[in-house]
Amino acid sequence: NEYIRADSLAFLSIDGLYRALGEDVRDEAQPQYCDACFSGAYPTRLTDHEEQDHPDQLAMLAERYG
């Protein structure tokens, strides 16, 4: 708390975030804002999360950027 000079830390719910933006609730079928980073509801499939890890690709990336 000294670093950010706050008395406490709390997180907003998704509904709280929408209320802070002046909305009544989040429209589950068609959200008013892109909130995928917070809700995990991405408009497209995240294929890299659905497929299994490929150790050979991970090793290549580690070698190249590690």
Distance bins in CASP14 RR format, pairs under 12 A and 6 or more apart:
PFRMAT RR
TARGET T0000
AUTHOR 0000-0000-0000
RMODE 2
METHOD distances of the structure
MODEL  1
1 7 1 0 0 1 0 0 0 0 0 0 0
1 8 1 0 0 1 0 0 0 0 0 0 0
1 9 1 0 0 1 0 0 0 0 0 0 0
3 9 0 0 0 0 0 1 0 0 0 0 0
10 16 0 0 0 0 0 1 0 0 0 0 0
11 17 0 0 0 0 1 0 0 0 0 0 0
11 38 0 0 0 0 1 0 0 0 0 0 0
12 18 0 0 0 0 1 0 0 0 0 0 0
12 19 0 0 0 0 1 0 0 0 0 0 0
12 20 1 0 0 1 0 0 0 0 0 0 0
12 21 0 0 0 0 0 1 0 0 0 0 0
12 26 0 0 0 0 0 1 0 0 0 0 0
12 35 0 0 0 0 0 1 0 0 0 0 0
12 38 0 0 0 0 1 0 0 0 0 0 0
12 39 0 0 0 0 0 1 0 0 0 0 0
13 19 0 0 0 0 1 0 0 0 0 0 0
13 20 0 0 0 0 0 1 0 0 0 0 0
13 25 0 0 0 0 0 1 0 0 0 0 0
13 26 0 0 0 0 1 0 0 0 0 0 0
13 35 0 0 0 0 0 1 0 0 0 0 0
13 38 0 0 0 0 1 0 0 0 0 0 0
13 39 0 0 0 0 0 1 0 0 0 0 0
14 20 0 0 0 0 0 1 0 0 0 0 0
14 21 0 0 0 0 0 1 0 0 0 0 0
14 23 0 0 0 0 0 1 0 0 0 0 0
14 25 0 0 0 0 1 0 0 0 0 0 0
14 26 1 0 1 0 0 0 0 0 0 0 0
14 27 0 0 0 0 0 1 0 0 0 0 0
14 28 0 0 0 0 1 0 0 0 0 0 0
14 31 0 0 0 0 1 0 0 0 0 0 0
14 32 0 0 0 0 0 1 0 0 0 0 0
14 33 0 0 0 0 0 1 0 0 0 0 0
14 35 1 0 0 1 0 0 0 0 0 0 0
14 36 0 0 0 0 0 1 0 0 0 0 0
14 37 0 0 0 0 0 1 0 0 0 0 0
14 38 1 0 0 1 0 0 0 0 0 0 0
14 39 1 0 1 0 0 0 0 0 0 0 0
14 40 0 0 0 0 1 0 0 0 0 0 0
14 41 0 0 0 0 1 0 0 0 0 0 0
15 21 0 0 0 0 0 1 0 0 0 0 0
15 22 0 0 0 0 0 1 0 0 0 0 0
15 23 0 0 0 0 1 0 0 0 0 0 0
15 24 0 0 0 0 1 0 0 0 0 0 0
15 25 1 0 0 1 0 0 0 0 0 0 0
15 26 1 0 0 1 0 0 0 0 0 0 0
15 27 0 0 0 0 0 1 0 0 0 0 0
15 28 0 0 0 0 0 1 0 0 0 0 0
15 31 0 0 0 0 0 1 0 0 0 0 0
15 35 0 0 0 0 0 1 0 0 0 0 0
15 38 0 0 0 0 0 1 0 0 0 0 0
15 39 0 0 0 0 0 1 0 0 0 0 0
16 22 0 0 0 0 1 0 0 0 0 0 0
16 23 0 0 0 0 1 0 0 0 0 0 0
16 24 0 0 0 0 0 1 0 0 0 0 0
16 25 0 0 0 0 1 0 0 0 0 0 0
16 26 0 0 0 0 1 0 0 0 0 0 0
16 35 0 0 0 0 0 1 0 0 0 0 0
16 38 0 0 0 0 0 1 0 0 0 0 0
16 39 0 0 0 0 0 1 0 0 0 0 0
17 23 0 0 0 0 1 0 0 0 0 0 0
17 25 0 0 0 0 0 1 0 0 0 0 0
17 26 0 0 0 0 1 0 0 0 0 0 0
17 31 0 0 0 0 0 1 0 0 0 0 0
17 32 0 0 0 0 0 1 0 0 0 0 0
17 33 0 0 0 0 1 0 0 0 0 0 0
17 34 0 0 0 0 0 1 0 0 0 0 0
17 35 1 0 0 1 0 0 0 0 0 0 0
17 37 0 0 0 0 0 1 0 0 0 0 0
17 38 1 0 0 1 0 0 0 0 0 0 0
17 39 0 0 0 0 1 0 0 0 0 0 0
18 24 1 0 0 1 0 0 0 0 0 0 0
18 25 1 0 0 1 0 0 0 0 0 0 0
18 26 1 0 1 0 0 0 0 0 0 0 0
18 27 0 0 0 0 1 0 0 0 0 0 0
18 28 0 0 0 0 0 1 0 0 0 0 0
18 31 0 0 0 0 1 0 0 0 0 0 0
18 32 1 0 0 1 0 0 0 0 0 0 0
18 33 1 0 0 1 0 0 0 0 0 0 0
18 35 0 0 0 0 1 0 0 0 0 0 0
18 38 0 0 0 0 0 1 0 0 0 0 0
18 39 0 0 0 0 0 1 0 0 0 0 0
19 25 0 0 0 0 1 0 0 0 0 0 0
19 26 0 0 0 0 1 0 0 0 0 0 0
19 32 0 0 0 0 0 1 0 0 0 0 0
20 26 0 0 0 0 0 1 0 0 0 0 0
20 33 0 0 0 0 0 1 0 0 0 0 0
21 31 0 0 0 0 0 1 0 0 0 0 0
21 32 1 0 0 1 0 0 0 0 0 0 0
21 33 1 0 0 1 0 0 0 0 0 0 0
21 35 0 0 0 0 1 0 0 0 0 0 0
21 38 0 0 0 0 0 1 0 0 0 0 0
22 32 0 0 0 0 1 0 0 0 0 0 0
22 33 0 0 0 0 0 1 0 0 0 0 0
23 31 0 0 0 0 1 0 0 0 0 0 0
23 32 1 0 1 0 0 0 0 0 0 0 0
23 33 0 0 0 0 1 0 0 0 0 0 0
23 35 0 0 0 0 0 1 0 0 0 0 0
24 32 0 0 0 0 0 1 0 0 0 0 0
25 31 0 0 0 0 0 1 0 0 0 0 0
25 32 0 0 0 0 1 0 0 0 0 0 0
26 32 1 0 0 1 0 0 0 0 0 0 0
26 33 0 0 0 0 1 0 0 0 0 0 0
26 34 0 0 0 0 0 1 0 0 0 0 0
26 35 1 0 0 1 0 0 0 0 0 0 0
26 38 0 0 0 0 0 1 0 0 0 0 0
26 39 1 0 0 1 0 0 0 0 0 0 0
26 41 0 0 0 0 1 0 0 0 0 0 0
27 33 0 0 0 0 1 0 0 0 0 0 0
27 35 0 0 0 0 0 1 0 0 0 0 0
27 39 0 0 0 0 0 1 0 0 0 0 0
27 41 0 0 0 0 0 1 0 0 0 0 0
28 35 0 0 0 0 0 1 0 0 0 0 0
28 39 0 0 0 0 1 0 0 0 0 0 0
28 41 0 0 0 0 1 0 0 0 0 0 0
29 41 0 0 0 0 0 1 0 0 0 0 0
30 41 0 0 0 0 0 1 0 0 0 0 0
30 43 0 0 0 0 1 0 0 0 0 0 0
31 38 0 0 0 0 0 1 0 0 0 0 0
31 39 1 0 0 1 0 0 0 0 0 0 0
31 40 0 0 0 0 0 1 0 0 0 0 0
31 41 1 0 0 1 0 0 0 0 0 0 0
31 42 0 0 0 0 0 1 0 0 0 0 0
31 43 0 0 0 0 1 0 0 0 0 0 0
33 39 0 0 0 0 0 1 0 0 0 0 0
33 41 0 0 0 0 0 1 0 0 0 0 0
33 43 0 0 0 0 0 1 0 0 0 0 0
34 40 0 0 0 0 0 1 0 0 0 0 0
34 41 0 0 0 0 1 0 0 0 0 0 0
34 42 0 0 0 0 1 0 0 0 0 0 0
34 43 1 0 0 1 0 0 0 0 0 0 0
34 44 0 0 0 0 0 1 0 0 0 0 0
35 41 1 0 0 1 0 0 0 0 0 0 0
35 42 0 0 0 0 1 0 0 0 0 0 0
35 43 0 0 0 0 0 1 0 0 0 0 0
36 42 1 0 1 0 0 0 0 0 0 0 0
36 43 1 0 0 1 0 0 0 0 0 0 0
36 44 0 0 0 0 1 0 0 0 0 0 0
36 45 0 0 0 0 0 1 0 0 0 0 0
36 46 0 0 0 0 1 0 0 0 0 0 0
40 46 0 0 0 0 1 0 0 0 0 0 0
40 49 0 0 0 0 0 1 0 0 0 0 0
42 48 0 0 0 0 0 1 0 0 0 0 0
42 49 0 0 0 0 1 0 0 0 0 0 0
42 50 0 0 0 0 0 1 0 0 0 0 0
44 50 0 0 0 0 0 1 0 0 0 0 0
45 51 0 0 0 0 0 1 0 0 0 0 0
48 54 0 0 0 0 1 0 0 0 0 0 0
48 57 0 0 0 0 0 1 0 0 0 0 0
48 58 0 0 0 0 0 1 0 0 0 0 0
51 57 0 0 0 0 0 1 0 0 0 0 0
52 58 0 0 0 0 0 1 0 0 0 0 0
53 59 0 0 0 0 0 1 0 0 0 0 0
53 61 0 0 0 0 0 1 0 0 0 0 0
54 60 0 0 0 0 1 0 0 0 0 0 0
54 61 0 0 0 0 0 1 0 0 0 0 0
55 61 0 0 0 0 0 1 0 0 0 0 0
55 62 0 0 0 0 0 1 0 0 0 0 0
56 62 0 0 0 0 0 1 0 0 0 0 0
56 63 0 0 0 0 0 1 0 0 0 0 0
57 63 0 0 0 0 0 1 0 0 0 0 0
57 64 0 0 0 0 0 1 0 0 0 0 0
58 64 0 0 0 0 0 1 0 0 0 0 0
58 65 0 0 0 0 0 1 0 0 0 0 0
58 66 0 0 0 0 0 1 0 0 0 0 0
59 65 0 0 0 0 0 1 0 0 0 0 0
59 66 0 0 0 0 0 1 0 0 0 0 0
60 66 0 0 0 0 0 1 0 0 0 0 0
END
